[in-house]
């Protein structure tokens, strides 16, 4: 049961994914990303191929173990080597720093002026 709860199933979204979806839906200047796509051996949470920007949503339940953090660093390095900018947003940041997230997205997606 624990393993089944940990594994993502097709069509299922975490609370963090739903919160991030609501955040970008409320800002129509942010284009819709491709979601949960495979690039090489990696699954990418959100991807804007025209801008080579990937967003990884790092929910606390899945990113507390040292092995998961190491895998994230390897994934980020792979993305960077292939010209893709990885951005990582946590539960805390989505809940408490939506303005900063939107500023980061606008900057890397080259949408208007940066916000603080």
N, C-alpha and C positions, 0 to 999 in steps of 0.2 A: 504494500500500500504506500509506503514511504517513497519507494523508487517510482511508482506510477505517478505520485503527486509531483515529484521532481522533474520528470520528463515532460517536455512540451508535446502536446498533441496537436494535430492539424486543426487550425481554427481557434485554438485556445489562446487567450491572452492573459498576461499577468495584470495585476492592478497597476503596475508601473507602465506597462504598454498602453493600457486604456487611458491613464492620466496623460501620457505623452501625446496620444492621438487627440485627446480633447484639447490640449494646449495648442497643437499646431492647427487643428480645425478652427479654432477661434481666431486664427491669424491667417486670412486667406492669401496674404502675400508670400507665405511659406508654401512652396509647391508640395504636393503629395509625394512621399517617397515610395520606392518599392519596399516591401516589407518581407522580412524573413526569407531572404534570397540566399542562394549559395554562390559564393565566389571561390573557386578552387575548392579547398577542403573546409572553408569557413562558412558558417551561417552568419549573415549580417542582419541585424534587427531592422535598420532603416538605411536605405541607400538612394542617393541622388546621383545617378550615373552621369548626367550632363555636367556635374560639378566635381565628380570624384570625391564625394563626401559620404562617409559612413557614420551612422550613430549607433552606438551600443548602449543599451539600457541595462545598467548594472544594479539589479535588485539585490537587496541585502541577502535574501535566502540563498542565492546562487553564487555570491561573490565574497564569501567570508573565508573559505579555505585557501590556504597558501597555494595549492595546486591550481585552483581556479584563477587566482591572481596572476600566477606565472603564465598560464595559458593565454590570459588576456594580453600580457606584455608581448608574448610571441606573436599573437594575432595582430596587434598594433604595428609591430615592426614589419610584419609581412605586408600589411596594407600600405604602410609608408613606402616600402621598397617598390610597390607596384603603383605608386602615384595616387593613392587614395588617402585622404585625410580622415583619420579616425577621431571621433568625438565621443566621450563617455559621459553619460548623465546618470546620476544615482537617484534613488527614491527621494532622498533628502533634498537634492537640488531641484527636482521637478516640483516638489511640494513648496520649497522655500525660496527658490531663485529662478522662477520662470522668466523673469525679465532678462537675467543673465543668459539663460539658455536661448531665448529669442535673439539676443544680441549676437551670440556665437553663431547661430544658424544664419542670421542675416549676413554676417561677415563672410562666413565660408561659402555661402550660397550666392554671395555677391548681390544682395538685395538691399538697395537704398543705403542709408547711412548707418553706421554702427551706433548702438545704444550702449550706455555704460552697463 
